[in-house]
Each structure stands twice: as C-alpha cells, then as structure tokens.
C-alpha cells in the first residue's frame, strides 16, 4: 500500500503538537531536518484503509523564510508537495492565525483547517461559527479541542475528503494586476511547474531572496525581474511593496474573522488575572525566581530515594558480576570499567528526569513565555534579546536543544550571541559532578552550593554577553515581540512525553558516548607506556600512576597545580571533554570505586579541600561544552564560532577557578 504524505503546521502555542500526538499516537519517530539540528517529528496514521506519513513542521507565524523554522516549513511544502496540509488555527486568536492560513492557500496546496482551542475561545467570550469560516475561506474547517481529543475523527474524515479536492485560488483585489503581470511570465518556464506562479509572483514582490535567485537563474529571469522592477516602482519602493502585500493579507484575514465570529463578549479571563501578578513590573521577577527555585528543589528532593535505590543496585551489580567472572581481565573490564563507570552516571538519572519534568510543566503551562517577557528588561541591559531567555533556561536541562532553540531569534547577531553564551548555563550533565562534590565537601549545605553554581553560570553568561555585545556584536538587540499564550491546564500526556524524550536522549548518551568513554578510560588505566599493568592498577595508586591515564594527568598537572588539583582530577577534566557526566565516572574508576562510596573516598584521600572542590565545580561549569553541544553550535552558526566558544570557555574557566582558589585562600 502506497504511503501518502501529510503535513501539520500552525503558530507556536496553537496546540499543534497535541493534535499531532492525538492523530499519530505512539507511531512516531524523531530525527533532525537535513543540514540543521532542528528536530523533525514524523508519525503514521491510517484513514479508511489509506496509510499516511504525517510530518510535524516547526511552529511558525508566517512562511516568509526569515528564520530557520520558516525556511524549513516553506521548503518542505514546496519540495515535498504533501497531499494535504493541516493548519492548526488557535480559535482564541483567530485573526492572527489566519495570516499563515492565507499564505498556505497562496502556495496552491490543499488545506484543512483544524480550528483548535475552541474551549479557550469561549472562555474569552468568542463564539465562532466553523461553517461560516469554511464558507469564507473555501476549505474544510473542523472544530477541535486537542487536549480533550475532541474532533479528531472529524479531522481525519476532512483530511480524507480533501484528497479529492482542488486547491483554492486566493485573490487580493488591490494586488491582482501586479500578480497577473508577473505570473504570466513565470508560468512560461517549466522550472516553476510544481509551484503556483501566483505565489512566486507574490514572493518576488515581497523581496524573497531565495525566490528572486531562483527566478534570476531561470529562462524567464531577465524578463521577470525587469517587470518586477517596474512593479516595485509603481508600488512606491521595496518597503512599500512589502507593506502592501502584508496589509492585503491582514485585511483579508480581518474580514474573514469578522464573518466567522458571530458573538463577542468582553470577559476577564483567568490568564489576564494571573498576568496581573506574573508579568508585573516588580512582582514578576521574584515570581520567576521562585518558580525556578521550586523546579530545582522538586528535582533534588523527590529524586533522593530513587538515587539511593539506583546507587545500591549498581554497587550490588558490580560486585556480583565481577565475582562471577573467572577471567580477571574481563571481570575488571565489566566490574571496574563498565558497571562502575556507567553506573556512577546513571545513578543521577532520577534527578535529571525530575528536572526535565519540572521544566516541561512550566513550558506546557504557558509560563515560560511570561518569564521571557519579565526578564527582557534585564536581558537587554546585558545585550541579550528577551527571547534569549528560553534557550538559556532550556540550557539548564541540556545545552543541545537549548542551542537549537536559539533559531527562533530572527536577528543573526542576537542568535549567535545567544548560542555562544548558552554553554555557560549549567546543563543536567553537570549535575552529577555538583551532587558528588557538594555531598562530599559541603554536607548540610548541598542545595546552597549547587544553586550557587547555577547562579554563577547565569552571572557569567550575562557578563560575557555584555562584553561580546560591546566588542563583537555592536548594536542594540532587536525589539522584543512575543506572543503570550493563554495558561493551560496541565496536559500530563504531553508533559510526560517531553520528559521521556529528553531523558531518553540522556540515556542514549550514557549508552554510547559515556559507555565508550569509560571503556577507553579502563583500557588506558590497565595499560601504560611500560605495557600491560593489569586490573590490579585499580587497587594500587602506584600502579595507576604508571598507566596512560596517569601519564596524561601528570603531563597536564603543572598547569592545574595552582588550583591544588592532582593528576586524577586533571584526568577527569580531560575525559569530561567528551561528556560532562564522564567526570564522575572517570574519578570513580581512578579511585577504584563506583558512585557508591566515591564521595567518602574523595574526602579520605585528601585530594580536595572544600575550596579546591568548589573551584573544580566552577571549572566543570565553565570549560568546554560536550562534543554533542559543540556539534550543535557548529551546525547552527558555523565551525568558526564553535572553535571560538571552545577557546574562550577554557580561558574563562581557568581564570575563574584560579581566582576562587587565590581569593578563597587569602580569606580563609
């Protein structure tokens, strides 16, 4: 049976993801769009015996292709030509959402409107007649409430029926003469046979650089561009031409919304009441700080018993497996290397998962957009855009999706600046290091010390951003414009799905990069310049110093001696370049224990004092991001900026750690 392609698109916060999940269920797969680290979700569904591949396009406000998300969505529709595009329209903000719907119709694709969030529209006092909207637009309109899975079967029926329909031609009376003049020229080239000539004409008038280049390289290029030049002059210049097109769309959208909204009653909504406090000029920031503190408090406290259980399990497993294998080399590899190394990282999975859960709840509730709004005044003082807050906050869970999230910033300078300071936000991978050292050297003050690390990361990110804005990216951040979505009741299905996806990525890293790293560390620990040392190296500090790990640690130890760190601590930092979680695994292997008992061993060995331990935590916070993050930076903004990020963070980490030791030593 042939598989047909569908696409689902919509404004951010329109409920698109909820509808995508309702349509596809568990038949989903996640990858990246070609050439960028932007997540691509696909799902499968069947309607009346026909199989469909449903592609979840990025949430966008338009198809102007100014941002990466907009370009991905536009190019997919142009090149893949899906059979039907499902446009998820937020009924509570109908007029604004119709702008995207009109752009889709301009492209000549078959469209089905999922009129979502009907319950929120009613709460705001809006009564919308789907039939009148359908008549005005000329395409199927299905009312839905995604969170309650209402209207899903009707939506499937509309998709099936739309397969036989013909695309609608949309006309703007004030622009028709200009569109016709260009379209007649463009349709003479077979190169544009898969595109709607009218849409190409509109994009030329709007100055779309990609389309202008495409037309220029065609057989009708010189004629079309000459005609375009005349039209632009008649419209009063490039800027005026763009405004005329946008104005035509907005007028059309306004007229359609006016016909569809049959009753309007002004009501004070729950969202408006909460925003009186949450976005208040003075109360907003304390509320934001409270929510972030609660998220970390929740993750650290709730995860405690689960960490203890996981800790006990891996301790038992290493001992049991190691004792059951007769070959001492294999027993050491599995017990001292794999189980002790990977276990010392996986023991912190409950903590990380609960942190992901807390942030997923804040995102789904609609509060994250308020946080960006509230913090914009502070962010702008440090040269950052208000929208930078969301990528920076996501950096608390994982820097890779956080770097990807910066693509929503339209201005290139704002985007690059946000990306290169993002690794200073303390991702969940660093949490095992903080938990280990805070638990070992700051008993009773663990929460305060860990919080200090996060605050230090935020402070450094702001200071570094200000310095770079004054030197590398001169100018003011672009104006802050962002939609504040209504507050949502918790959609626990979606929240748990997001939490599992993020936790799964961490577990995959543990099963690949971390697994490979701990095996490499084991191998470098039982061998050295003098040859094979044997598993006894884990029980003999003298033997371990003769290993390759000891060799590398000793080679770099003079650089870090001013901080009071020995070669084992240095070796942990070396392997932490691959993934920050590996620092704990490395220390566990080098001290011949898993996570269980590692804190006690570090204290008893005297390798660290509270001061040097604090400096070590700060160094881990700041220095080179993991390989995955470096790859994401390179993919998003280029190799030059990825190299720059690595270099400046190493220098900054060294300076901050040394300053902590010197000032702390002088004061204590």
C-alpha positions as CSV (number, residue, x, y, z in Angstrom):
1,X,0.0,0.0,0.0
2,X,1.4,3.4,-1.0
3,X,2.0,5.9,1.8
4,X,0.8,9.4,1.3
5,X,2.4,12.4,2.9
6,X,0.6,14.9,5.1
7,X,2.0,18.0,6.9
8,X,0.8,19.7,10.1
9,X,1.6,23.3,10.7
10,X,0.5,26.1,12.9
11,X,1.5,29.1,15.0
12,X,3.5,28.5,18.2
13,X,1.2,27.6,21.1
14,X,-1.7,26.7,18.7
15,X,-1.9,23.2,20.1
16,X,-0.2,21.7,17.0
17,X,1.9,19.1,18.9
18,X,-1.1,18.0,20.9
19,X,-3.1,17.3,17.7
20,X,-0.1,15.6,16.1
21,X,0.1,13.2,19.1
22,X,-3.6,12.6,19.0
23,X,-3.5,11.8,15.3
24,X,-0.5,9.5,15.3
25,X,-0.5,8.0,18.9
26,X,2.7,6.2,19.6
27,X,3.6,5.6,15.9
28,X,6.2,8.4,15.9
29,X,9.9,8.8,15.1
30,X,12.2,11.8,15.8
31,X,15.2,12.9,13.7
32,X,16.7,16.2,12.5
33,X,15.9,18.1,9.4
34,X,18.7,17.8,6.8
35,X,21.5,20.3,7.3
36,X,20.3,21.7,10.7
37,X,19.9,20.4,14.2
38,X,16.2,21.2,14.2
39,X,14.1,18.4,15.5
40,X,11.9,16.6,12.9
41,X,9.0,14.6,14.1
42,X,7.1,12.1,11.8
43,X,4.1,9.9,12.6
44,X,2.0,7.3,11.0
45,X,-1.8,7.1,10.7
46,X,-4.4,5.2,8.7
47,X,-7.7,6.6,7.5
48,X,-10.2,4.4,5.7
49,X,-7.5,1.9,4.6
50,X,-5.1,4.6,3.4
51,X,-1.7,4.9,5.1
52,X,-0.3,8.4,5.7
53,X,3.0,9.8,6.9
54,X,2.3,12.9,9.0
55,X,5.2,15.4,9.2
56,X,5.2,17.9,12.1
57,X,6.5,21.1,10.7
58,X,8.1,23.7,13.0
59,X,5.7,26.2,14.7
60,X,5.8,29.5,12.7
61,X,3.8,32.7,12.4
62,X,4.4,33.0,8.7
63,X,6.2,31.4,5.7
64,X,8.3,34.5,5.0
65,X,11.5,32.3,5.4
66,X,13.2,34.9,7.7
67,X,14.0,32.3,10.4
68,X,15.3,28.7,10.1
69,X,11.9,27.3,11.1
70,X,10.1,29.3,8.5
71,X,12.5,28.3,5.8
72,X,12.2,24.6,6.8
73,X,8.4,24.7,6.7
74,X,8.3,26.6,3.4
75,X,10.9,24.4,1.6
76,X,9.1,21.2,2.8
77,X,5.8,22.3,1.3
78,X,7.4,23.4,-1.9
79,X,9.7,20.4,-2.5
80,X,7.7,17.5,-0.9
81,X,4.3,18.7,-2.0
82,X,2.3,17.0,0.7
83,X,-1.2,15.7,-0.3
84,X,-2.9,17.8,2.4
85,X,-1.6,20.4,4.9
86,X,-3.4,20.6,8.2
87,X,-3.2,24.1,9.5
88,X,-3.9,24.3,13.3
89,X,-5.6,27.6,14.0
90,X,-5.9,28.9,17.5
91,X,-9.6,29.9,17.7
92,X,-8.9,32.2,20.6
93,X,-6.6,34.3,18.3
94,X,-8.4,33.7,15.0
95,X,-7.4,36.8,13.0
96,X,-3.7,36.5,13.7
97,X,-3.6,32.7,12.9
98,X,-5.4,33.2,9.6
99,X,-2.3,35.0,8.3
100,X,-0.5,31.7,8.0
101,X,-3.6,30.0,6.5
102,X,-3.7,32.6,3.7
103,X,0.0,32.1,2.9
104,X,-0.6,28.3,2.6
105,X,-3.5,28.9,0.3
106,X,-1.3,31.3,-1.8
107,X,1.1,28.3,-2.4
108,X,-1.7,26.3,-4.0
109,X,-1.7,23.4,-1.5
110,X,-4.8,21.6,-0.3
111,X,-5.5,22.8,3.2
112,X,-7.7,21.5,6.1
113,X,-8.2,23.9,9.0
114,X,-8.2,22.4,12.5
115,X,-9.9,25.1,14.5
116,X,-8.3,24.3,17.8
117,X,-8.8,25.6,21.4
118,X,-12.5,26.2,20.9
119,X,-12.9,26.0,24.7
120,X,-10.4,28.8,25.2
121,X,-12.2,30.9,22.6
122,X,-15.5,30.5,24.5
123,X,-13.8,31.3,27.8
124,X,-12.7,34.6,26.2
125,X,-16.3,35.4,25.1
126,X,-15.8,34.5,21.4
127,X,-18.4,32.4,19.6
128,X,-17.1,31.2,16.3
129,X,-19.2,29.5,13.6
130,X,-17.0,26.9,11.8
131,X,-19.4,26.8,8.8
132,X,-19.1,30.5,8.2
133,X,-15.3,30.3,8.4
134,X,-15.4,27.4,6.0
135,X,-17.5,29.4,3.5
136,X,-15.3,32.4,3.8
137,X,-12.1,30.5,3.3
138,X,-13.3,27.9,0.9
139,X,-11.6,25.0,2.6
140,X,-12.7,22.4,5.2
141,X,-12.8,23.7,8.8
142,X,-13.0,21.2,11.7
143,X,-13.5,22.5,15.3
144,X,-11.2,20.7,17.8
145,X,-10.1,20.7,21.4
146,X,-6.8,18.9,21.2
147,X,-6.3,18.5,25.0
148,X,-9.6,16.6,25.2
149,X,-9.1,14.8,21.8
150,X,-12.4,16.3,20.6
151,X,-12.9,16.5,16.8
152,X,-10.1,14.1,15.9
153,X,-12.3,11.6,14.0
154,X,-14.0,14.5,12.2
155,X,-10.5,15.9,11.3
156,X,-9.4,12.5,9.8
157,X,-12.6,12.5,7.7
158,X,-11.9,16.0,6.4
159,X,-8.3,15.0,5.5
160,X,-9.6,12.0,3.5
161,X,-12.2,14.1,1.7
162,X,-9.6,16.8,0.9
163,X,-7.5,14.4,-1.1
164,X,-10.1,14.7,-4.0
165,X,-10.5,18.4,-3.7
166,X,-8.8,21.0,-5.9
167,X,-6.5,23.7,-4.4
168,X,-8.2,27.0,-3.8
169,X,-7.0,30.2,-5.6
170,X,-6.9,33.1,-3.3
171,X,-7.1,36.7,-4.7
172,X,-6.2,40.1,-3.3
173,X,-8.1,42.8,-5.4
174,X,-5.6,45.6,-4.7
175,X,-2.6,43.4,-5.9
176,X,-4.2,41.4,-8.7
177,X,-2.9,43.5,-11.6
178,X,0.7,43.1,-10.4
179,X,0.4,39.4,-9.6
180,X,-1.1,38.7,-13.0
181,X,1.7,40.5,-14.9
182,X,4.4,38.5,-13.1
183,X,2.5,35.2,-13.1
184,X,2.1,35.2,-16.9
185,X,5.8,35.5,-17.4
186,X,6.7,32.9,-14.7
187,X,4.3,30.2,-16.0
188,X,6.3,30.1,-19.3
189,X,9.2,28.3,-17.6
190,X,8.7,24.6,-16.8
191,X,11.0,25.1,-13.8
192,X,8.1,26.5,-11.9
193,X,5.6,23.8,-13.0
194,X,5.5,22.4,-9.4
195,X,4.9,25.9,-7.9
196,X,1.9,28.2,-8.0
197,X,3.0,31.1,-10.4
198,X,0.8,33.5,-8.4
199,X,2.7,32.6,-5.2
200,X,6.0,33.1,-6.9
201,X,4.9,36.5,-8.1
202,X,3.8,37.5,-4.5
203,X,7.2,36.4,-3.1
204,X,9.0,38.4,-5.7
205,X,7.0,41.5,-4.8
206,X,7.9,40.8,-1.1
207,X,11.6,40.5,-2.0
208,X,12.1,36.9,-1.0
209,X,15.9,36.5,-1.8
210,X,15.6,32.7,-2.4
211,X,12.8,33.1,-4.9
212,X,14.5,36.1,-6.6
213,X,17.6,34.0,-7.1
214,X,15.5,31.1,-8.4
215,X,13.8,33.3,-11.0
216,X,17.0,35.0,-11.9
217,X,18.6,31.6,-12.8
218,X,15.6,30.6,-15.0
219,X,14.9,31.1,-18.7
220,X,12.4,33.9,-17.9
221,X,14.7,35.6,-15.4
222,X,15.6,38.8,-17.2
223,X,12.0,39.4,-18.3
224,X,10.5,38.7,-14.9
225,X,13.0,40.8,-13.0
226,X,12.6,43.7,-15.4
227,X,8.8,43.5,-14.9
228,X,9.3,43.2,-11.1
229,X,11.4,46.4,-11.1
230,X,8.6,48.3,-12.8
231,X,6.0,46.9,-10.3
232,X,8.2,47.9,-7.3
233,X,8.4,51.4,-8.7
234,X,4.7,51.6,-9.2
235,X,4.1,50.4,-5.6
236,X,6.4,53.1,-4.2
237,X,9.6,51.2,-3.5
238,X,10.6,47.9,-1.9
239,X,9.4,48.6,1.7
240,X,6.1,50.0,0.5
241,X,5.6,46.9,-1.7
242,X,6.2,44.5,1.3
243,X,3.7,46.6,3.4
244,X,1.1,46.4,0.6
245,X,1.3,42.6,0.5
246,X,1.2,42.3,4.3
247,X,-1.7,44.8,4.5
248,X,-3.7,42.9,1.9
249,X,-3.3,39.6,3.9
250,X,-4.2,41.3,7.2
251,X,-7.3,43.0,5.6
252,X,-8.4,39.6,4.2
253,X,-7.8,37.8,7.5
254,X,-9.7,40.5,9.4
255,X,-12.7,40.3,7.0
256,X,-12.9,36.5,7.3
257,X,-12.6,36.6,11.1
258,X,-15.4,39.2,11.3
259,X,-17.7,36.9,9.3
260,X,-16.8,33.8,11.4
261,X,-17.1,35.4,14.9
262,X,-20.8,35.6,15.4
263,X,-20.7,36.8,19.0
264,X,-18.1,38.6,21.1
265,X,-18.4,39.3,24.9
266,X,-15.7,41.0,26.9
267,X,-14.7,38.8,29.8
268,X,-11.9,38.9,32.4
269,X,-10.1,35.6,31.8
270,X,-8.0,33.6,34.2
271,X,-5.0,34.3,32.0
272,X,-5.5,38.1,32.4
273,X,-5.9,37.8,36.1
274,X,-2.7,35.7,36.6
275,X,-0.8,38.0,34.3
276,X,-1.5,41.0,36.6
277,X,0.9,39.3,39.0
278,X,3.2,37.1,36.9
279,X,4.1,39.9,34.4
280,X,4.0,42.7,37.0
281,X,6.9,45.2,36.8
282,X,8.1,44.5,40.3
283,X,6.5,41.2,41.3
284,X,7.3,39.4,38.1
285,X,11.0,38.7,38.8
286,X,10.5,37.3,42.3
287,X,7.8,35.0,40.9
288,X,10.2,33.9,38.2
289,X,13.0,33.2,40.7
290,X,10.5,31.3,42.9
291,X,9.4,29.0,40.1
292,X,13.0,28.2,39.1
293,X,13.9,27.5,42.7
294,X,10.9,25.3,43.1
295,X,11.8,23.3,40.0
296,X,15.3,22.6,41.3
297,X,14.0,21.9,44.8
298,X,11.5,19.5,43.4
299,X,14.1,17.6,41.3
300,X,16.7,17.4,44.1
301,X,14.3,16.4,46.9
302,X,12.0,14.0,45.1
303,X,14.8,12.2,43.4
304,X,16.7,11.4,46.6
305,X,15.1,7.9,47.4
306,X,15.4,6.9,43.7
307,X,19.1,7.8,43.7
308,X,19.7,5.7,46.8
309,X,18.0,2.7,45.2
310,X,19.9,3.1,41.9
311,X,23.1,3.5,43.8
312,X,22.6,0.3,45.8
313,X,21.7,-1.6,42.6
314,X,24.8,-0.7,40.7
315,X,27.0,-1.4,43.8
316,X,25.5,-4.8,44.1
317,X,25.7,-5.5,40.3
318,X,29.4,-4.5,40.1
319,X,30.2,-6.8,43.0
320,X,28.1,-9.7,41.8
321,X,29.2,-9.7,38.1
322,X,32.8,-9.1,39.0
323,X,32.8,-12.1,41.4
324,X,31.0,-14.4,38.9
325,X,33.5,-14.0,36.1
326,X,36.6,-16.2,36.3
327,X,38.8,-14.2,33.9
328,X,40.2,-11.3,35.9
329,X,40.7,-9.0,32.9
330,X,37.1,-9.4,31.7
331,X,35.9,-9.2,35.3
332,X,37.8,-5.9,35.8
333,X,36.5,-4.5,32.4
334,X,32.9,-5.2,33.3
335,X,33.0,-4.5,37.1
336,X,35.6,-1.7,37.4
337,X,35.1,-0.2,34.0
338,X,31.6,-0.6,32.5
339,X,29.3,-1.0,35.6
340,X,31.3,1.3,37.9
341,X,31.8,4.0,35.2
342,X,28.3,4.0,33.6
343,X,26.6,3.3,37.0
344,X,28.3,6.4,38.5
345,X,26.5,8.5,35.9
346,X,23.2,6.6,35.6
347,X,22.7,7.0,39.4
348,X,21.8,10.6,38.7
349,X,19.1,9.9,36.1
350,X,16.2,10.3,38.6
351,X,17.4,13.8,39.5
352,X,17.8,14.7,35.8
353,X,14.4,13.2,34.8
354,X,12.6,15.1,37.6
355,X,14.3,18.4,36.5
356,X,13.1,17.7,32.9
357,X,9.6,17.1,34.3
358,X,9.5,20.4,36.1
359,X,10.6,22.4,33.1
360,X,8.2,20.5,30.8
361,X,5.4,21.5,33.2
362,X,6.5,25.2,33.1
363,X,6.6,25.1,29.3
364,X,3.2,23.4,28.9
365,X,1.5,25.8,31.4
366,X,2.4,28.8,29.2
367,X,4.6,30.4,32.0
368,X,7.9,30.2,30.0
369,X,6.7,33.0,27.6
370,X,5.9,35.2,30.6
371,X,9.4,34.5,32.0
372,X,10.9,35.8,28.8
373,X,8.7,38.9,28.9
374,X,9.5,39.7,32.5
375,X,13.3,39.2,32.0
376,X,13.5,41.2,28.8
377,X,14.3,44.5,30.6
378,X,17.2,42.8,32.4
379,X,18.4,40.8,29.4
380,X,18.5,43.9,27.2
381,X,20.8,45.6,29.6
382,X,23.3,42.8,29.0
383,X,22.9,42.9,25.2
384,X,20.7,39.9,25.0
385,X,17.2,39.7,23.4
386,X,14.2,38.8,25.6
387,X,13.7,35.6,23.5
388,X,17.2,34.5,24.5
389,X,15.8,33.6,27.9
390,X,14.0,30.5,26.7
391,X,17.2,28.9,25.1
392,X,19.1,29.9,28.2
393,X,16.6,28.3,30.5
394,X,16.5,25.2,28.4
395,X,20.3,25.1,28.9
396,X,19.5,24.0,32.4
397,X,18.3,20.7,31.1
398,X,20.5,20.2,28.0
399,X,22.6,22.6,26.0
400,X,22.0,20.8,22.7
401,X,18.2,21.5,22.4
402,X,18.9,24.9,24.0
403,X,21.4,25.8,21.2
404,X,18.8,24.6,18.7
405,X,16.1,26.7,20.4
406,X,18.0,29.9,19.5
407,X,16.9,29.6,15.9
408,X,13.7,31.4,16.9
409,X,15.7,34.6,17.1
410,X,15.4,36.4,13.8
411,X,18.4,38.7,14.1
412,X,21.7,36.9,13.3
413,X,23.7,38.8,15.9
414,X,21.2,38.0,18.6
415,X,21.2,34.3,17.6
416,X,25.0,33.9,17.5
417,X,25.4,35.7,20.8
418,X,22.7,33.6,22.5
419,X,24.3,30.4,21.2
420,X,27.9,31.1,22.3
421,X,26.9,32.0,25.8
422,X,24.5,29.2,26.2
423,X,27.0,26.6,27.3
424,X,27.6,28.7,30.4
425,X,24.1,27.6,31.5
426,X,24.6,24.6,33.8
427,X,23.1,21.6,31.9
428,X,21.9,18.5,33.7
429,X,25.0,16.6,32.7
430,X,27.0,18.8,35.2
431,X,24.6,18.0,38.0
432,X,26.3,14.6,38.9
433,X,29.5,16.5,39.4
434,X,27.9,19.1,41.6
435,X,26.0,16.4,43.5
436,X,29.2,14.4,44.1
437,X,31.4,17.3,45.4
438,X,28.6,19.1,47.3
439,X,27.6,15.9,49.0
440,X,31.3,15.2,49.9
441,X,32.6,18.5,51.0
442,X,29.5,20.7,51.9
443,X,27.4,18.4,54.0
444,X,24.2,20.1,55.1
445,X,24.7,22.9,52.5
446,X,24.4,20.9,49.3
447,X,21.4,22.8,48.0
448,X,23.0,26.2,48.5
449,X,26.3,25.2,46.9
450,X,24.5,23.6,43.8
451,X,22.3,26.7,43.5
452,X,25.5,28.9,43.6
453,X,26.8,27.0,40.6
454,X,23.7,27.7,38.6
455,X,23.7,31.4,39.7
456,X,27.4,31.6,38.7
457,X,26.6,30.3,35.3
458,X,23.8,32.9,34.8
459,X,26.0,35.7,36.0
460,X,28.9,34.7,33.7
461,X,26.6,34.3,30.7
462,X,25.2,37.9,31.3
463,X,28.7,39.4,31.8
464,X,30.2,37.6,28.8
465,X,27.2,38.6,26.6
466,X,27.6,42.2,27.6
467,X,31.4,42.1,26.7
468,X,30.7,40.5,23.4
469,X,27.8,42.9,22.6
470,X,30.2,45.8,23.2
471,X,33.0,44.3,21.1
472,X,32.0,41.6,18.6
473,X,28.3,42.3,18.1
474,X,28.0,46.1,18.3
475,X,24.5,47.5,18.4
476,X,21.3,47.1,20.3
477,X,19.3,43.8,20.5
478,X,16.4,43.7,18.1
479,X,13.0,44.8,19.5
480,X,11.2,42.2,21.7
481,X,7.9,40.9,20.2
482,X,6.5,37.7,21.5
483,X,3.0,36.1,21.9
484,X,1.9,35.4,25.4
485,X,-0.2,32.2,25.1
486,X,-3.1,31.5,27.5
487,X,-2.3,29.5,30.6
488,X,-3.1,25.8,30.0
489,X,-4.3,23.1,32.3
490,X,-1.5,20.5,32.6
491,X,-1.6,18.1,29.7
492,X,0.2,15.3,31.5
493,X,0.3,13.1,28.4
494,X,2.3,15.7,26.6
495,X,4.4,16.7,29.7
496,X,5.4,13.1,30.3
497,X,6.1,12.5,26.6
498,X,8.5,15.5,26.5
499,X,10.1,14.4,29.8
500,X,10.7,10.9,28.5
501,X,12.1,12.1,25.1
502,X,14.6,14.3,26.9
503,X,15.5,11.6,29.4
504,X,15.8,9.1,26.6
505,X,18.4,11.3,24.9
506,X,20.4,11.4,28.1
507,X,20.2,7.6,28.4
508,X,21.3,7.2,24.8
509,X,24.3,9.3,25.5
510,X,25.0,7.1,28.5
511,X,24.7,4.1,26.3
512,X,27.0,5.4,23.6
513,X,29.4,8.2,24.4
514,X,29.7,7.5,28.1
515,X,29.9,3.7,27.7
516,X,32.6,4.1,25.1
517,X,34.4,6.6,27.3
518,X,34.5,4.5,30.4
519,X,35.8,1.5,28.4
520,X,38.5,3.8,27.0
521,X,39.4,5.0,30.5
522,X,39.5,1.4,31.8
523,X,41.9,0.5,28.9
524,X,44.1,3.5,29.5
525,X,44.1,2.6,33.2
526,X,45.3,-1.0,32.9
527,X,47.9,-0.2,30.3
528,X,50.7,2.4,30.2
529,X,54.0,3.4,28.4
530,X,55.6,0.3,30.1
531,X,52.9,-2.1,28.8
532,X,50.1,-4.1,30.4
533,X,49.5,-3.3,34.1
534,X,46.5,-5.5,34.8
535,X,43.3,-4.8,36.8
536,X,45.5,-4.5,40.0
537,X,46.0,-0.9,38.9
538,X,42.6,0.0,40.3
539,X,43.7,-1.2,43.7
540,X,47.2,0.4,43.6
541,X,47.8,4.1,43.4
542,X,51.4,3.4,42.5
543,X,50.4,1.2,39.5
544,X,47.7,3.6,38.3
545,X,50.2,6.4,38.1
546,X,52.1,4.3,35.6
547,X,49.1,4.0,33.3
548,X,48.3,6.1,30.3
549,X,45.7,8.0,32.3
550,X,48.4,8.8,34.9
551,X,50.7,9.8,32.1
552,X,48.2,12.3,30.6
553,X,47.2,13.5,34.1
554,X,50.8,14.1,35.1
555,X,51.6,15.8,31.8
556,X,49.0,18.5,32.4
557,X,49.1,18.6,36.2
558,X,51.6,21.5,36.3
559,X,49.0,23.7,34.5
560,X,46.4,23.0,37.2
561,X,48.8,22.8,40.3
562,X,48.0,26.4,41.3
563,X,44.4,25.2,41.8
564,X,45.6,22.4,44.1
565,X,44.4,19.5,41.8
566,X,46.3,16.3,41.4
567,X,46.7,14.2,38.2
568,X,43.4,12.3,38.9
569,X,41.4,15.5,39.0
570,X,43.1,16.6,35.7
571,X,42.3,13.2,34.1
572,X,38.6,13.7,35.0
573,X,38.6,17.0,33.2
574,X,40.3,15.5,30.1
575,X,37.7,12.9,29.6
576,X,35.0,15.3,30.6
577,X,35.5,16.9,27.2
578,X,33.5,14.1,25.7
579,X,30.6,14.4,28.1
580,X,30.4,16.2,31.5
581,X,28.8,13.2,33.2
582,X,32.0,11.3,32.4
583,X,34.0,13.3,35.0
584,X,32.3,11.4,37.8
585,X,32.8,8.1,36.0
586,X,36.4,8.8,35.5
587,X,37.0,9.7,39.1
588,X,35.1,6.6,40.1
589,X,37.4,4.4,38.0
590,X,40.6,6.1,39.0
591,X,39.7,5.6,42.7
592,X,38.7,2.0,42.2
593,X,35.0,2.5,43.2
594,X,31.7,3.3,41.6
595,X,29.5,6.2,42.6
596,X,28.7,4.3,45.8
597,X,31.3,5.4,48.3
598,X,33.2,7.8,45.9
599,X,32.3,10.8,48.0
600,X,33.8,9.2,51.1
601,X,36.9,8.1,49.1
602,X,37.5,11.7,47.8
603,X,37.3,13.1,51.3
604,X,39.5,10.4,52.8
605,X,42.1,10.6,50.1
606,X,42.7,14.3,50.7
607,X,42.8,15.1,47.0
608,X,40.5,18.1,47.5
609,X,39.7,20.7,50.2
610,X,36.3,22.4,50.2
611,X,37.9,25.4,48.5
612,X,39.6,23.4,45.7
613,X,36.4,21.3,45.3
614,X,34.4,24.4,44.8
615,X,36.9,25.7,42.2
616,X,36.8,22.3,40.5
617,X,33.0,22.5,40.3
618,X,33.3,26.0,38.8
619,X,35.8,24.8,36.2
620,X,33.4,21.9,35.2
621,X,30.6,24.5,34.9
622,X,32.5,26.8,32.5
623,X,35.0,24.8,30.4
624,X,34.5,23.2,27.0
625,X,30.9,22.0,26.4
626,X,30.4,18.4,25.5
627,X,31.0,17.1,22.0
628,X,27.3,17.0,21.2
629,X,26.9,20.7,22.1
630,X,30.0,21.7,20.1
631,X,28.5,19.8,17.1
632,X,25.1,21.6,17.6
633,X,26.9,25.0,17.7
634,X,28.9,24.2,14.6
635,X,25.7,23.1,12.8
636,X,23.7,26.2,13.8
637,X,26.2,29.1,13.5
638,X,29.4,27.5,11.9
639,X,32.7,26.0,12.8
640,X,34.4,29.3,13.4
641,X,32.1,30.2,16.2
642,X,32.2,26.7,17.6
643,X,36.0,26.9,17.9
644,X,35.7,30.4,19.4
645,X,33.3,29.1,22.0
646,X,35.7,26.3,23.0
647,X,38.7,28.6,23.3
648,X,37.0,31.4,25.3
649,X,35.4,29.0,27.7
650,X,38.7,27.2,28.5
651,X,40.4,30.5,29.2
652,X,37.4,31.8,31.3
653,X,37.2,28.5,33.3
654,X,40.9,28.7,34.2
655,X,40.7,32.3,35.2
656,X,37.6,31.9,37.4
657,X,38.9,28.7,39.1
658,X,42.3,30.2,39.8
659,X,40.6,33.4,41.2
660,X,38.4,31.3,43.5
661,X,41.4,29.5,44.9
662,X,43.6,32.6,45.3
663,X,40.9,34.8,46.9
664,X,39.5,32.0,49.0
665,X,43.0,31.1,50.2
666,X,43.6,34.7,51.2
667,X,40.4,35.0,53.1
668,X,40.3,31.6,54.8
